[in-house]
Amino acid sequence: MLIRKMLRDIYKNKVQFTVIFLMMFIGCFLFSGITGEWKGLEKIFNNYIHNQNMADIWVFHHFSETNLEQIRKDDRITEAEGRMFLPMVPADNREASLDTYVAESDNISRLHVKEGIPFDSSQKGIWLDALYAKENHYKVGSYMELQYKGLEIKGKILSLVYSPEYIWCIRRRDDAGT
């Protein structure tokens, strides 16, 4: 008896029933789609951070080798490495600025090699950001000239890479002045 009444009510109000059914279906569809996409992105991001051994903290200071050894001896620190940061200007594009790092090792925040050889401090050359290389038509094997405070440095591009340290380095439109 109750089932017949339900079917009669659905038939009388078929437009409202269809609209409510479609709204529930679309809502569930969107929720599951967005949740699935987010979980997938989160998993890929966490795997990337783990595989590249992303640094937990950066300390910017004028360190000597003695300072670095003191940091390594701290029980709370599992790994530490030093790098020198130099903001350089490409010779062929004076308006650009490249964050340049001089490093002896690549254990922390490892470079993800897109094309070329893995980082090796015994090699002399440039591991260039793949997106910068694409925009400025650089390829593995070509040479690049950089300037730092009047000093000109020329090097062979050994690899095109992605750095995990720059996944957050995105300027918003209002920060860029546009």
N, C-alpha and C positions, 0 to 999 in steps of 0.2 A: 504494500500500500504506500509506504513511504518512498519507495523507488519510483512508483508511477507519478507521485506528486512532484518529485524532484525533476523527472524528465519533462513533465508538463510545464513547470516553472522555467526550466532551461529553454524550452521551445518558445514560450511566450516572451522571454527576455533574451532571445538569441543574440541580438546586437550587443547588449551590455555584457553578456557572458563571453562573447568572442573578444570584445575589447579587453576585459579583465584578464582573460586567458593569454592574449597576445602580450599585454603589459608584463605579466608574470614571466612568460617565456623569454621575452627580450631582456628583462632584468636579470634573470638567472643566467642567460646566455652571456650577457656583458660581464657580470660578476665573475663567472668561471673563466671567461677569456682573459680578462684583465689579471685575475689572480694567477692563472697559468703563465701568462707572459711575464709577470713580475717575478714569480718563483724561478722561472728559467733564467731571466737576467741576473737575479741574485746568485744563483748557482754558478753561472759562467763568470761573474765578477769575482766571487770568492775563490774559485779555482785559479783565476788569473793572478789575484793577489798572492795566493799561496805559492803558485809556481814561480812567480817572479821574486819571492821573498821580500815583499814590500816592507820598507822600514816603518817601524812604529813611531819613531820620533827623529827629528833632525835637529842638530845643534849647530848653529852658525857662530863660529868664533875663529879667531886666529890660533889654531892648534899647532903645537909642536909634536914631534913624535913621542916625547915624554908625556904630554897631556893625553894623547891617544892611548898610550899604554896604561895610564892610570884609569882611564875609562874602561878599558878592556878587563882590568883586574876587579872591577866592581861586580859583586855577586849577583846583582839585579840585572845585569846586562849580559845577554848571551852572545852578542856579536856586535862589533863596531868596526868601521872603516873610515878612513879619511879621504876627502876629495877636495880639489881646489875648484872654485867657481870663478869663471871669468866671463863677463858680458862682452861678447865680440860683435863686430859688424862685418857682414860679408862684403867683399870688395866690389862685387857687381850689383849690390843693392844697399846703398848707404842709409836708407830709411829703415831697414830691418835691423833687428837685434837678435843674436843667437845666444842662448844660455849655454855656455861651454863648460864642461866638466873635465878636469884632468884627474884620472884615477889610476890606482895600481891594481885594483881588483874589482870584480863585479859580483860579489857574493850577496850584497844587500841591494834591493831594488834592481834586480837583474834586467838587463836590456832584453827585449823580445825581438829577436832577429827576424825581419821579414824577408830580407834578401842579403846574401853575403856571408861572411864568416862570423862566428861568435866572438865576443870580446876577448882579447888577449893583450895584456899590458906589454908583452914583448914586441908586439907589432906596432909600427909607427903608421898612424893614419887616422881617419875620421870615421866614427860611427854616427851617421847623420839621421835625424828624425825623418821617417818615411813620408810623413805628410808634407813637411817642408820641402823635401826632395821632389815630391810629385808636383807641388805648386811652382817650383823654381827650376824644373827640368834637369835635376841632377840624377845621375845613375851611378851604380857601383862601378868603380874603376876610373871615373872622371876625377878631375882635380878641383879643389875648392880653395879660394884664398880668403883668409880672414884677417881682420885688423883689430889690435887691442892697444890703445894708447900710443899710436904711431908705429907699433911693431907689426910687421906683416908676417903671417904664418900661412904657408901653403902646404896642403896635404892631400893625399889620395883618399877617396871615399872607399872604405873597405866594406861597409855594410849600411843597409837601410834598416832602421830599428824603431821600435816604440818603447818609450820609457814609462814605467808605471808611476813615476813621480809626477807626470804631467796629465794624468787622467782627470784631475780636478782643476786644471789650469784653463778655465774657460771664462772669458770676459762676457759679462752681460751687456746688452745693448746700451743701457743707461750708463754703465761704467766707461764705455768707449766714447761717450759724448755724442751718440747718434740717437 
